[in-house]
């Protein structure tokens, strides 16, 4: 190539003049490597071509000197070797700089695409075209799973890379899109591959040392469905936290009843006031009895497990359940009455009662 020939002429001049390559010469080599990187030429091919040509430069220099110039030839050779070393470093620097710049540009484009995809900020046709660049097909239904941990997820951090590598080693790039957004880790996958969300949850739990929670949306079709699924997964995550659910992976379909109740605050306020309002007469307020109800239902309605969860005796749990029955008129040990108490207790969490007083307007 003409650019390489020019650099080799500079190498010959530097050897003849017994000087190092100038900064201008080195910069020319960096630019040459950057251009090669842009064309997709492998670094090893570029360096090999340069070293092969440099070998011919040395042969030409040796032929141009007589046997009486042996000492001079040795000196020229030392200069040439040093110049070749400097040139190789410059080629590598230029290539790596161009590569990092290309990677950063690709990452920026990917982040912009993901933001537009999840926020619904661009036309669907243009979005579909850009999705193909990243190996994602937007046809058909998609499911979105989001994960939250004590430490926020970030693009390119160790945890995000671990999960992404785990997912892409198990599925194709057309099956998963992993990204970090708003401190959450997000996984977009086609509804036709239903095992992706569960594998994602496992990968996140393996990667995160502290406790984490994952929420999975229902599948919805098209790019606009991805936006809705992302919003649903986020709201499910918040709702699961608000309800104090102990399971680490929650599906939006499992909390639909609470989403409905949450939209009608007047109805849920009336439910909590009617079913649990009598707990306000308990000594010390309703908190201890509400905590007992939550632990009782979470333990599968087993007194011994409830006692261990609360750090109290089984006798105390038995007393509290009896007291709840007296104050509310509903028996938590009766399967026919258990559901309404459990629903009301979860409703109390939605309203943050008794920390916040119930308002009739709600």
N, C-alpha and C positions, 0 to 999 in steps of 0.2 A: 504494500500500500504506500501511496505517496507520502503520507504523514510519517510513517515509520521510516522510510528512506531518509527523510529530512532529519529525523532524530538521530539516525545512525551516522549521518554526515557530521552532526555536532559531536557525536562520540569520537569520531576519527580526529576531528580538530582538537578536542580536549586531550586525546592521547598524544597527538603530535606535539601539542603545546605543553604537555606534561602538567596539566591543570585539572581541577575538578569541574564537573558540569556546573554551569551557572544556574541560579534560581530560575532564570527565564527558560533555560533548557528543561529543567525539572518540571516547571509548570506546563510546558508544552506536552511533556509525557503524561502528566496527570489528565490533561484535557483529552489526549489521545485515548487513554484508558476509559475515561468517562463516556466518550463517544462509542467505544467498543461495547461498553456495558449497555448503552442505550440500544445498540443493534442486537443485543442478545449474545454476543461473543463470550465464550467462557474465559475466565481469567487465566486458567492454565494454558489455553490456546494462545492467548495474547503474549504471555510471558515466554512460552516456548518459541514463538515466532521471533520475539526480540532477541532471545539468547542465541538462537540459531544464526540470526543475522549478525549479532555481535561476534560470534565465532568466525564468521567470514571477514569481518573487519580486522580481527587479530591476524588472520592468515595473510591478508593483504599487507598489513603493517610489517609482518615478519619477512615477507618476500621483498619488500622495498628496502631492506637493510642488508648490508654485506656481513660476512662473518666477523669482520673487524669491529663491528658495532654491537657485539654481544652484550656488553655492559649497558649500553644505551637501550637495547631491546628489552633487557630485564626491567629497566626503570619504566619504559613505556608500558610493559606488561602489567606492572604493579599499578600504574595509573589507570590503565584500562580496566582492570579488575575492580578497582575502587569505583570507577565511574559506572561500570555495569551494575554494581551493588546499589549505588545511589539511584540509578535509573529504574531498577527493579522495584525498589521501595516506592518511588514516585508513581510507577504504574499501578502498584497495589493500592496506594493511597487514593489515587484518582478513581480507580474501579470501585473500591469500597465506599467512597463518598457518594458516588453516583448511585450505587446499590441502596445505601441507606436512604438517600433522598427519594428514590423510587418507592421503597417500602413505606416511608412516611406518607408519600403522596397517595399510595394505595390505601393505607390505613385511614387517612383523612377522608377519602372518597367513600370508604366502607362505613365510617362513622356517620357521614352525612346521609348515606343511603338508609342506614338503620334508623336514624332519627326520623327521616321522612316516612319510612315504612311504618314505624310504631306510632308516630304522631299524626299520620294522614295528611301531610302538608304539601303533597304534590299530586299531579294528575296520575290516574291509575295506569294509563298507557305508558307514560314515561317511566313510571315506577317499575312496570313489568320488564321494560327493556333493560333498565339498570340492574334488576334482580338477576338476569341471566349472566351478567358479568361476574357475579359472585356465586354462581352455581345454584341459585334458588329459583324454583318455579312457583309462581303465584297462583297457578290454576288449582282448582279443587279446594277443599276445606283444610284449614290449618289450626293447630293447637299451640297455645303459648303457655310456657311454664316460667315462673319467676322464682328466684331464690333470694332470701335475705339472711344475712349473718350479722354477728356482732361487729365485725369489721367490714366496711363498705367494699364492694367489688369495684375494680377499676379495669379499664381496657389495657390489656397487655401485662397485668400483674401475674404473679406465679400461680395463684389459685385459678384465675380465669383461663390461663394457658393450659393448666392441668386438666380442667374440665373439658375444654375445647379439644385437646388431644385425645382424651378418653372417648369423647363422643364421635369424633371423626375416624377413630380407629375401629369403632363398632358400626358406624353408619356412614353413608356417603355424604358428600358435601351438599347434595341435593335434598338430603333428608333432614339436615340440621343447620340452623344458623345460631351461633352462640355469640352473645355480645353483652357488654356491661352498659347499663343505662341507669342514671339516677341512683347510683350505689347498689343497684340490684343486678343479679346475673339473669339474663334472659335467654330462653331457648325457644326458637320458632321451628315447628316441625309439621309435616303433612299429616292430616288425619288418617291417611292410609297406612301410616307406620305408628300404630298406637303404643308400641313399647318404648318409644323415645322418652316421653316424660318420666316414666319410672326409672329408666336408666340414667336420665339426667339427675333425678333426685339422689340416686345412689352415688353418682360421681361427685356431686356437690358435698354430700355427707362425708365421702372419703377424703375430699380435698380440704374441708374446713374443720379445724380442730375444735372450735367452740360450737355451741348449739346453733342450728340454722332451721329455717322453715321454708318450705316450697309450696307454691300454689299453682294449680293447673286449671286452665280455662276449658270451656267447652269448645269443640271445633266449629269453625265458621268458614264459609267460602269466600274466596277472593281477597284482594289486598285490603279492602275496607273491613273484611271480617277479621284480619290480623289485628287491625287497630282496636276493634271492639274486644277481641280475645285478650289482648294485652291489658286493656283497661279492666276487664273482668278479673284477670289473674291478679292484678295489683289490688283491686278492691277486695278480692277473696283473701289475699294475704293480710290486709289490714283488719278484715272482719275476724279472721281466725285468731289474730293477736288480741283483738278486743274481747273476744269470747273466751280467751284463755285456753284454747284447745291444745291438748298435749301431743297430738299426732304431728309428725314433722312434715308430712305431705298431705295437703288438703286439696280436694277437687271442688271446683266451683259448683258442680251439680249437687254436692252434698250439703251446701249451705244456701240453697235457693230459698228455703222457707224463711231463713233469717234475713236474706236480702229483701224478700217481700215484706216481712215484718218491719224491717228498717225503713222502708219507704212509707209505711203508714205508722208514723210515730204515735198518733192518737190511739190507734188500736193496741199497740204494744204497751203503751203507758197504762191503758185501761186494764190490760191483762195482768201486768205486774202489780198494779194497785189492788186489783180484785183478789188475786191469788196469794200474793206475798205481803200485802199491806199489813196483815195481822202480826208479822214478825217484828214490826216496830215496837210492840209491847214487850219484847223479850228484854231481860235484864242485860244491860250493856249494849242494846241495839241489835239490829238484825245481822250484822256482819258475820259473827261466828256461826250462826245457823245457815247463812247463805254459803259460806265456805264449806260447811259440812255437807250441804246438798250437792255442791259442785264435786267435791271429792267422792261422795257416795256414788254419784252417777258415773264418774270417770273410772271408778274401780269395779264397775260391773255390779253395783249394789251389794257389795260384800262388806260387812261391818269390820272384819279384821283388817282388810286391805285399806279401808277408809281410815281406820285408827292409825295405821302405820304412816299413811300419807300426811295425816294431820299432826302426828306426834302426840296423840292422846290415847287413852285407854279405850277398849271396846265398850266398856260400861258407859263412858262419856258419850260415845257415838250413839249408843242405844238411847240414852237419855235425850240427846239432842233431836233425834228422829222423832221420838215421842212428843217432844215439845213442839216441833214443827207441825205435827198432826193436830195438836191442840190449838195452836195459834192460827193455822190456815184452814183447817177442816179437810185437808187433803193428806192422805197417808202415803209417804214416799216408798213404803215397803209393799204397797198394793200395786200390782202391775197395771190395773185399770186406771189408777190415779197418778201413776208415776210420770206419764208423758206430759200432762199439763203442768206439773211442778217443774219438770226439767225445762220445758219451753219457757215458762215464766222466769226461771233462774237465769237462763241464757239471755232472755229479754232484759233482765235487770242489768246484765253486763253491757248490753248494747246501750242502755240509757245511763250507765255508770251510777246506778242506784245501789246503795244509799248515799254514796259520796255526794251525788247531786240529787236534790229533792225532786220528786215527781211534779211536773207542771201540768195542770189540767189542759193547757193549750196544746201540749205535745200529743 
